């Protein structure tokens, strides 16, 4: 028998050995998977009931009010009134001040503005000032002025350089931002974002400050 014929049986044996090892390996994997499935805890499927609705965000002033800056003096930075006269928070000392920073490009600002108007109506004749300061640029001032006119009895104020949000300590986190100032001109609470200023929480907050002053 020559070398070639002798090599063939050895090659055949090697091939069969490899196939056998592969088969054993597959069987081992299948066995491991089967064992894992057998040991997995049985879980009761939860019936689908449609998408879960996100919890509604509270608009209540009493719940949203933050007090991290309480006692900080209001900025001395000046903005302007409807006649173009410079005013600042100091001009409202002696009254509880709800100072709202807003802009026409801010949808939540426009949503909450009617509630600020209702707050102003509710405290007419009392030492409470609701001061809505637009940070709109000059090209949008007329639009802002018309919007405030539609929300009487609010008066129009504007910060054409939009610096007032940065003068707060700490700076405003976004629009709208509303400060509540005591009669002494010191911050007594702040809300970042939209709130319901016509609700019971807002009135309770203002009444508490009035009683304490």
WOFEN-V557520 format. One line per field, one symbol per residue. ss: DSSP state (H for helix, E for strand, - for the rest). phi: phi as a letter, one per 20 degrees, with the letter a starting at -180 (. if undefined). burial: # if it has 16 or more other C-alpha atoms within 10 Angstrom, else .. A space follows every 50 residues. Layout:
ss->???
phi->???
burial->???
This chain:
ss->--HHHHHHHHHHHHHHHHHHHHHHHHHHHHHHHHHHHHH----------- ---------EHHHH-E------E-----EEE----EE-HHHH---EEEEE EE----HHHHHHHHHHHHHHHH-----EEEEEEE---HHHHHHHHHHHH- ------EE-----HHHH---------EEEEE----EEEEEEE---E---H HHHHHHHHHHHH-
phi->.effffffgffffffffffffffffffffgffffffffefffdefeffcn feffffefdfgffefdcfdgnefffegedcefenffcbgffdgncfdddd ebbfedfffffeggffffffffdgndfccddedfdffgfdffffffffge cfefeecbdfeleggeefcfggfrdeccdddffenefcrbcdofbeeeef fffffffffffee
burial->.................................................. ........####.##...##.####..####.....#.##.######### ####...###.#########.......##########...#..##..#.. #.########.#.##..#...#..#########################. ###.##..##...
